[in-house]
Amino acid sequence: MTGLAAYGHLPFPIRPVPGRAQQLFGLRFANPVGLAAGLDKDALAVTGLARLGFGFVEVGTVTPQPQPGNPTPRLFRLVKDGALINRMGFNNQGLAAMVPRLQRIREQDKLVDTRLGVNIGKNKVTELSAAKDDYLQCFRAVAPFADYITVNLSSPNTPGLRSLQSPEALRELLDPLKELQQSNAQMNVPILVKIAPDLTGPDIGLVAQTLVALEIDGVIATNTTISRPDLHSVHRDEVGGLSGEPLTQLSRQVVAQLHEELAGRMPIVGVGGVSGVDDGAALVAAGASLVQVYTGFIYQGPGLVRALARKL
């Protein structure tokens, strides 16, 4: 991350790899490949990451107050499976640290064609009944500097967070965010919701119907999974969210069902198990308009970004 931050200060221009440009939720994406939230949690290396050719970079998850996250060790490489397990627990420096960085990025005006998303969450100590206050605080703080905001309801590493994906909880949380979004021009930033891959078929349908009814701008599918398919690495039994190749089929299935339920009423960002061009193409074929990478990027490096952007 230190190297990427330094890379962002180099003088040559920042441009996404040429690819299939699209206009989605009011934004132009120069190519359909993005970095998923969770790598640059505090917006420390946005311009350096953008130099790698991404069409969009998503930072966070940020919470109102700083928090250390879960005890270490909390991140495990499952090399034989092309996977990671993490139980980070929304470790981040909080809004007070992130917002000035976002402001500097905008003042420097380096991200001409790279879209910037901010992923927001609640603090661990905040009761679920007060979760909307944390999300509202985050939204107000980052909206002036974000191209879009992702509401993270699906991390398995914050106790109770996934219960906010029920239709009733979604309405209670997202209604105030929509009101804030529509309150003035500065807050008028697209809202995306990130969902879990572990939802059942009927639950995916209910979530889709609720998001459409609330006029949410987009959905990201999916976060990490708590399921454990057949794994071979020594860390296979660690607690946390599993990402990477074992998630490929599951995320594709969720994207396909969402696509059927939404019937074109909302763009889908597909993420999960994208380790090569074929994986990205399969997510697009399943219904995703954009694709994000994380674990595949860790294992494959920047070449994966360029290959996906040129082929999708």
C-alpha positions as a Markdown table, in Angstrom:
| # | Residue | x | y | z |
|---|---|---|---|---|
| 1 | Met | 0.0 | 0.0 | 0.0 |
| 2 | Thr | 2.9 | 2.4 | 0.7 |
| 3 | Gly | 4.3 | 1.6 | -2.7 |
| 4 | Leu | 0.9 | 2.2 | -4.4 |
| 5 | Ala | 0.5 | 5.5 | -2.6 |
| 6 | Ala | 3.9 | 6.6 | -3.8 |
| 7 | Tyr | 3.1 | 5.4 | -7.4 |
| 8 | Gly | 0.1 | 7.7 | -7.3 |
| 9 | His | 2.4 | 10.8 | -7.0 |
| 10 | Leu | 4.3 | 10.1 | -10.3 |
| 11 | Pro | 3.7 | 12.8 | -12.8 |
| 12 | Phe | 2.4 | 10.9 | -15.8 |
| 13 | Pro | -1.4 | 10.9 | -16.5 |
| 14 | Ile | -3.9 | 8.5 | -14.9 |
| 15 | Arg | -6.0 | 6.8 | -17.5 |
| 16 | Pro | -8.1 | 3.6 | -17.3 |
| 17 | Val | -7.2 | 0.9 | -19.7 |
| 18 | Pro | -9.3 | 1.4 | -22.9 |
| 19 | Gly | -12.3 | -0.9 | -22.8 |
| 20 | Arg | -16.1 | -1.1 | -23.2 |
| 21 | Ala | -17.4 | 2.3 | -22.0 |
| 22 | Gln | -20.8 | 2.4 | -20.4 |
| 23 | Gln | -23.2 | 5.0 | -18.9 |
| 24 | Leu | -24.6 | 3.6 | -15.6 |
| 25 | Phe | -26.5 | 5.3 | -12.8 |
| 26 | Gly | -25.6 | 8.6 | -14.4 |
| 27 | Leu | -21.9 | 7.9 | -14.5 |
| 28 | Arg | -19.6 | 7.1 | -17.4 |
| 29 | Phe | -17.3 | 4.1 | -16.9 |
| 30 | Ala | -14.3 | 4.0 | -19.3 |
| 31 | Asn | -14.0 | 0.3 | -18.8 |
| 32 | Pro | -16.1 | -2.2 | -16.7 |
| 33 | Val | -13.4 | -3.4 | -14.3 |
| 34 | Gly | -13.2 | -2.1 | -10.8 |
| 35 | Leu | -11.4 | -2.7 | -7.5 |
| 36 | Ala | -13.7 | -4.0 | -4.8 |
| 37 | Ala | -13.8 | -2.4 | -1.4 |
| 38 | Gly | -11.6 | -3.9 | 1.4 |
| 39 | Leu | -8.1 | -3.4 | 0.0 |
| 40 | Asp | -7.7 | 0.4 | 0.3 |
| 41 | Lys | -9.8 | 0.8 | 3.4 |
| 42 | Asp | -8.7 | 4.3 | 4.2 |
| 43 | Ala | -8.3 | 5.9 | 0.7 |
| 44 | Leu | -4.5 | 5.9 | 1.1 |
| 45 | Ala | -3.6 | 4.8 | -2.4 |
| 46 | Val | -6.5 | 5.8 | -4.7 |
| 47 | Thr | -4.4 | 7.4 | -7.4 |
| 48 | Gly | -1.8 | 4.7 | -7.4 |
| 49 | Leu | -4.5 | 2.0 | -7.8 |
| 50 | Ala | -6.2 | 4.1 | -10.5 |
| 51 | Arg | -2.8 | 4.1 | -12.4 |
| 52 | Leu | -3.2 | 0.3 | -12.8 |
| 53 | Gly | -6.0 | 0.8 | -15.3 |
| 54 | Phe | -9.2 | 0.3 | -13.3 |
| 55 | Gly | -12.3 | 1.9 | -14.6 |
| 56 | Phe | -13.4 | 2.5 | -11.0 |
| 57 | Val | -11.9 | 2.1 | -7.5 |
| 58 | Glu | -14.0 | 1.5 | -4.4 |
| 59 | Val | -12.5 | 2.4 | -1.0 |
| 60 | Gly | -13.6 | 1.5 | 2.5 |
| 61 | Thr | -15.4 | 0.1 | 4.3 |
| 62 | Val | -15.3 | 3.3 | 6.4 |
| 63 | Thr | -17.2 | 3.7 | 9.7 |
| 64 | Pro | -18.0 | 6.9 | 11.5 |
| 65 | Gln | -15.4 | 6.3 | 14.3 |
| 66 | Pro | -12.0 | 4.6 | 13.9 |
| 67 | Gln | -11.9 | 0.9 | 15.0 |
| 68 | Pro | -9.1 | -1.6 | 15.2 |
| 69 | Gly | -11.0 | -4.5 | 13.8 |
| 70 | Asn | -10.8 | -8.1 | 15.1 |
| 71 | Pro | -7.7 | -9.6 | 16.8 |
| 72 | Thr | -4.9 | -10.8 | 14.6 |
| 73 | Pro | -4.2 | -13.1 | 12.8 |
| 74 | Arg | -7.3 | -12.3 | 10.7 |
| 75 | Leu | -6.3 | -12.7 | 7.1 |
| 76 | Phe | -5.3 | -16.1 | 5.6 |
| 77 | Arg | -4.1 | -17.1 | 2.1 |
| 78 | Leu | -5.5 | -20.4 | 0.8 |
| 79 | Val | -3.0 | -20.7 | -2.0 |
| 80 | Lys | -4.0 | -24.2 | -3.1 |
| 81 | Asp | -7.6 | -22.9 | -3.5 |
| 82 | Gly | -6.8 | -19.5 | -5.0 |
| 83 | Ala | -8.7 | -18.0 | -2.1 |
| 84 | Leu | -8.5 | -15.8 | 1.0 |
| 85 | Ile | -10.3 | -16.0 | 4.3 |
| 86 | Asn | -10.6 | -12.7 | 6.2 |
| 87 | Arg | -12.2 | -11.7 | 9.5 |
| 88 | Met | -10.9 | -8.1 | 9.5 |
| 89 | Gly | -13.9 | -6.6 | 11.1 |
| 90 | Phe | -14.1 | -3.2 | 9.4 |
| 91 | Asn | -10.7 | -2.1 | 10.6 |
| 92 | Asn | -10.3 | 1.5 | 9.5 |
| 93 | Gln | -9.2 | 5.0 | 10.6 |
| 94 | Gly | -12.7 | 6.5 | 10.5 |
| 95 | Leu | -14.3 | 9.4 | 8.6 |
| 96 | Ala | -12.0 | 12.0 | 10.2 |
| 97 | Ala | -9.0 | 10.4 | 8.4 |
| 98 | Met | -10.6 | 9.4 | 5.1 |
| 99 | Val | -12.6 | 12.6 | 4.2 |
| 100 | Pro | -9.6 | 14.9 | 4.0 |
| 101 | Arg | -7.9 | 12.4 | 1.7 |
| 102 | Leu | -10.9 | 12.3 | -0.5 |
| 103 | Gln | -11.0 | 16.1 | -0.6 |
| 104 | Arg | -7.4 | 16.3 | -1.7 |
| 105 | Ile | -8.0 | 13.7 | -4.4 |
| 106 | Arg | -10.8 | 15.9 | -5.8 |
| 107 | Glu | -8.8 | 19.1 | -5.4 |
| 108 | Gln | -5.8 | 17.6 | -7.3 |
| 109 | Asp | -8.3 | 16.5 | -10.0 |
| 110 | Lys | -6.2 | 13.5 | -11.1 |
| 111 | Leu | -9.1 | 11.0 | -11.5 |
| 112 | Val | -10.3 | 12.4 | -14.8 |
| 113 | Asp | -11.9 | 9.2 | -16.1 |
| 114 | Thr | -11.6 | 6.8 | -13.1 |
| 115 | Arg | -14.8 | 6.6 | -11.0 |
| 116 | Leu | -14.4 | 6.6 | -7.2 |
| 117 | Gly | -16.8 | 4.7 | -5.0 |
| 118 | Val | -16.9 | 4.8 | -1.2 |
| 119 | Asn | -18.1 | 1.8 | 0.8 |
| 120 | Ile | -19.8 | 2.7 | 4.1 |
| 121 | Gly | -20.6 | 0.6 | 7.2 |
| 122 | Lys | -21.5 | 0.8 | 10.9 |
| 123 | Asn | -19.3 | 0.7 | 13.9 |
| 124 | Lys | -19.2 | -2.6 | 15.7 |
| 125 | Val | -20.3 | -1.0 | 19.0 |
| 126 | Thr | -23.3 | 0.6 | 17.4 |
| 127 | Glu | -26.5 | -1.3 | 18.1 |
| 128 | Leu | -28.4 | -2.6 | 15.0 |
| 129 | Ser | -31.4 | -0.4 | 16.0 |
| 130 | Ala | -29.2 | 2.7 | 15.6 |
| 131 | Ala | -27.3 | 1.4 | 12.4 |
| 132 | Lys | -29.0 | 3.9 | 10.2 |
| 133 | Asp | -27.4 | 6.8 | 12.1 |
| 134 | Asp | -24.0 | 5.5 | 11.3 |
| 135 | Tyr | -24.8 | 5.1 | 7.6 |
| 136 | Leu | -26.3 | 8.5 | 7.5 |
| 137 | Gln | -23.3 | 10.1 | 9.1 |
| 138 | Cys | -21.0 | 8.4 | 6.6 |
| 139 | Phe | -23.1 | 9.3 | 3.7 |
| 140 | Arg | -23.2 | 13.0 | 4.6 |
| 141 | Ala | -19.4 | 13.1 | 5.1 |
| 142 | Val | -18.3 | 11.3 | 1.9 |
| 143 | Ala | -21.0 | 12.3 | -0.6 |
| 144 | Pro | -19.4 | 15.5 | -1.8 |
| 145 | Phe | -16.3 | 13.6 | -2.9 |
| 146 | Ala | -17.7 | 10.2 | -4.1 |
| 147 | Asp | -19.0 | 9.2 | -7.5 |
| 148 | Tyr | -21.1 | 6.6 | -5.9 |
| 149 | Ile | -21.7 | 5.2 | -2.4 |
| 150 | Thr | -22.0 | 1.5 | -1.5 |
| 151 | Val | -24.0 | 0.5 | 1.6 |
| 152 | Asn | -22.3 | -2.5 | 3.0 |
| 153 | Leu | -24.9 | -4.8 | 4.7 |
| 154 | Ser | -23.2 | -8.1 | 4.0 |
| 155 | Ser | -19.8 | -8.4 | 5.7 |
| 156 | Pro | -19.9 | -11.6 | 7.8 |
| 157 | Asn | -17.4 | -10.1 | 10.3 |
| 158 | Thr | -19.5 | -7.5 | 12.0 |
| 159 | Pro | -22.0 | -9.3 | 14.3 |
| 160 | Gly | -25.6 | -9.0 | 13.2 |
| 161 | Leu | -24.8 | -6.9 | 10.1 |
| 162 | Arg | -26.3 | -9.4 | 7.6 |
| 163 | Ser | -29.7 | -9.2 | 9.3 |
| 164 | Leu | -30.0 | -5.7 | 7.8 |
| 165 | Gln | -30.7 | -7.5 | 4.4 |
| 166 | Ser | -34.3 | -8.4 | 5.4 |
| 167 | Pro | -36.9 | -6.4 | 3.5 |
| 168 | Glu | -38.1 | -4.6 | 6.7 |
| 169 | Ala | -34.6 | -3.7 | 7.8 |
| 170 | Leu | -33.6 | -2.6 | 4.3 |
| 171 | Arg | -36.6 | -0.2 | 4.2 |
| 172 | Glu | -35.8 | 1.2 | 7.7 |
| 173 | Leu | -32.2 | 1.8 | 6.7 |
| 174 | Leu | -32.4 | 2.9 | 3.1 |
| 175 | Asp | -35.5 | 5.2 | 3.3 |
| 176 | Pro | -33.5 | 7.8 | 5.3 |
| 177 | Leu | -30.5 | 7.5 | 2.9 |
| 178 | Lys | -32.8 | 8.0 | -0.1 |
| 179 | Glu | -34.3 | 11.1 | 1.6 |
| 180 | Leu | -30.8 | 12.4 | 2.2 |
| 181 | Gln | -29.7 | 11.7 | -1.4 |
| 182 | Gln | -32.6 | 13.7 | -2.7 |
| 183 | Ser | -32.3 | 16.6 | -0.2 |
| 184 | Asn | -29.8 | 18.7 | -2.2 |
| 185 | Ala | -27.4 | 18.5 | -5.1 |
| 186 | Gln | -24.3 | 17.8 | -3.0 |
| 187 | Met | -26.0 | 14.7 | -1.6 |
| 188 | Asn | -27.3 | 13.5 | -4.9 |
| 189 | Val | -24.8 | 10.6 | -5.3 |
| 190 | Pro | -25.9 | 7.1 | -6.6 |
| 191 | Ile | -26.6 | 4.5 | -3.9 |
| 192 | Leu | -25.5 | 0.9 | -4.4 |
| 193 | Val | -26.2 | -1.9 | -1.9 |
| 194 | Lys | -23.8 | -4.8 | -1.5 |
| 195 | Ile | -25.4 | -8.2 | -0.7 |
| 196 | Ala | -24.1 | -11.5 | 0.6 |
| 197 | Pro | -23.7 | -14.7 | -1.6 |
| 198 | Asp | -25.3 | -16.8 | 1.2 |
| 199 | Leu | -28.9 | -15.5 | 0.6 |
| 200 | Thr | -31.4 | -18.2 | -0.4 |
| 201 | Gly | -33.3 | -18.0 | -3.7 |
| 202 | Pro | -36.5 | -16.6 | -2.2 |
| 203 | Asp | -34.5 | -14.0 | -0.2 |
| 204 | Ile | -32.7 | -12.8 | -3.3 |
| 205 | Gly | -36.1 | -12.2 | -4.9 |
| 206 | Leu | -37.3 | -10.2 | -1.8 |
| 207 | Val | -34.1 | -8.1 | -1.7 |
| 208 | Ala | -34.4 | -7.4 | -5.4 |
| 209 | Gln | -38.1 | -6.3 | -5.1 |
| 210 | Thr | -37.2 | -4.1 | -2.1 |
| 211 | Leu | -34.3 | -2.4 | -3.8 |
| 212 | Val | -36.5 | -1.6 | -6.8 |
| 213 | Ala | -39.3 | -0.3 | -4.7 |
| 214 | Leu | -36.9 | 2.0 | -2.8 |
| 215 | Glu | -35.4 | 3.2 | -6.1 |
| 216 | Ile | -31.9 | 2.2 | -5.2 |
| 217 | Asp | -29.4 | 2.9 | -8.0 |
| 218 | Gly | -27.5 | -0.4 | -8.2 |
| 219 | Val | -26.6 | -3.6 | -6.4 |
| 220 | Ile | -23.2 | -5.3 | -5.9 |
| 221 | Ala | -23.2 | -9.1 | -5.8 |
| 222 | Thr | -21.5 | -10.5 | -3.9 |
| 223 | Asn | -19.5 | -10.1 | -0.6 |
| 224 | Thr | -17.5 | -12.9 | 0.9 |
| 225 | Thr | -19.2 | -16.2 | 1.9 |
| 226 | Ile | -19.4 | -18.0 | 5.2 |
| 227 | Ser | -20.0 | -21.3 | 3.4 |
| 228 | Arg | -17.0 | -23.7 | 3.0 |
| 229 | Pro | -17.0 | -25.6 | -0.3 |
| 230 | Asp | -14.4 | -28.3 | -0.7 |
| 231 | Leu | -11.1 | -26.6 | 0.2 |
| 232 | His | -7.6 | -28.0 | 0.4 |
| 233 | Ser | -5.5 | -25.4 | 2.1 |
| 234 | Val | -4.2 | -25.6 | 5.7 |
| 235 | His | -6.3 | -22.6 | 6.7 |
| 236 | Arg | -9.6 | -23.9 | 5.3 |
| 237 | Asp | -11.3 | -24.1 | 8.8 |
| 238 | Glu | -10.5 | -20.5 | 9.8 |
| 239 | Val | -13.6 | -18.4 | 10.7 |
| 240 | Gly | -14.3 | -15.4 | 8.4 |
| 241 | Gly | -15.4 | -14.6 | 4.9 |
| 242 | Leu | -14.1 | -16.7 | 2.0 |
| 243 | Ser | -13.3 | -15.0 | -1.3 |
| 244 | Gly | -11.6 | -16.1 | -4.5 |
| 245 | Glu | -12.0 | -19.1 | -6.8 |
| 246 | Pro | -14.3 | -21.1 | -4.5 |
| 247 | Leu | -16.8 | -18.2 | -4.7 |
| 248 | Thr | -16.9 | -18.2 | -8.6 |
| 249 | Gln | -20.0 | -20.3 | -9.1 |
| 250 | Leu | -21.9 | -19.0 | -6.1 |
| 251 | Ser | -21.5 | -15.3 | -7.0 |
| 252 | Arg | -22.4 | -16.1 | -10.7 |
| 253 | Gln | -25.6 | -17.8 | -9.6 |
| 254 | Val | -26.6 | -14.8 | -7.4 |
| 255 | Val | -25.9 | -12.4 | -10.2 |
| 256 | Ala | -28.0 | -14.5 | -12.6 |
| 257 | Gln | -30.9 | -14.7 | -10.3 |
| 258 | Leu | -30.7 | -11.0 | -9.5 |
| 259 | His | -30.6 | -10.3 | -13.3 |
| 260 | Glu | -33.8 | -12.3 | -13.7 |
| 261 | Glu | -35.6 | -10.7 | -10.8 |
| 262 | Leu | -34.6 | -7.1 | -11.7 |
| 263 | Ala | -35.4 | -7.5 | -15.4 |
| 264 | Gly | -33.1 | -4.6 | -16.3 |
| 265 | Arg | -34.5 | -2.1 | -13.7 |
| 266 | Met | -31.2 | -1.8 | -12.0 |
| 267 | Pro | -27.5 | -2.3 | -12.9 |
| 268 | Ile | -25.6 | -5.1 | -11.3 |
| 269 | Val | -21.9 | -5.0 | -10.3 |
| 270 | Gly | -20.6 | -8.6 | -10.2 |
| 271 | Val | -17.8 | -9.6 | -7.8 |
| 272 | Gly | -16.6 | -12.9 | -6.5 |
| 273 | Gly | -14.1 | -15.4 | -7.8 |
| 274 | Val | -12.9 | -13.4 | -10.8 |
| 275 | Ser | -9.4 | -14.9 | -11.4 |
| 276 | Gly | -9.3 | -14.6 | -15.2 |
| 277 | Val | -11.0 | -13.3 | -18.3 |
| 278 | Asp | -13.3 | -16.2 | -18.5 |
| 279 | Asp | -14.6 | -15.6 | -15.0 |
| 280 | Gly | -15.3 | -11.9 | -15.8 |
| 281 | Ala | -17.0 | -12.8 | -19.0 |
| 282 | Ala | -19.2 | -15.3 | -17.3 |
| 283 | Leu | -20.3 | -12.7 | -14.7 |
| 284 | Val | -21.2 | -10.3 | -17.6 |
| 285 | Ala | -23.1 | -13.1 | -19.4 |
| 286 | Ala | -25.0 | -13.8 | -16.1 |
| 287 | Gly | -26.1 | -10.1 | -16.0 |
| 288 | Ala | -23.4 | -8.0 | -14.5 |
| 289 | Ser | -22.8 | -4.6 | -16.2 |
| 290 | Leu | -19.6 | -4.0 | -14.2 |
| 291 | Val | -17.1 | -6.4 | -12.6 |
| 292 | Gln | -15.0 | -6.0 | -9.5 |
| 293 | Val | -11.8 | -7.9 | -8.4 |
| 294 | Tyr | -10.1 | -8.4 | -5.1 |
| 295 | Thr | -8.7 | -11.8 | -4.4 |
| 296 | Gly | -7.9 | -12.5 | -8.1 |
| 297 | Phe | -6.0 | -9.1 | -8.1 |
| 298 | Ile | -4.0 | -10.2 | -5.1 |
| 299 | Tyr | -2.9 | -13.4 | -6.7 |
| 300 | Gln | -2.7 | -12.3 | -10.4 |
| 301 | Gly | -1.6 | -8.7 | -10.1 |
| 302 | Pro | -2.3 | -5.7 | -12.4 |
| 303 | Gly | -2.1 | -7.9 | -15.5 |
| 304 | Leu | -5.6 | -9.2 | -14.6 |
| 305 | Val | -7.0 | -5.7 | -14.7 |
| 306 | Arg | -5.6 | -5.0 | -18.1 |
| 307 | Ala | -6.7 | -8.4 | -19.5 |
| 308 | Leu | -10.3 | -8.0 | -18.2 |
| 309 | Ala | -10.6 | -4.4 | -19.4 |
| 310 | Arg | -9.5 | -5.3 | -22.9 |
| 311 | Lys | -11.6 | -8.5 | -23.2 |
| 312 | Leu | -14.9 | -7.7 | -21.5 |
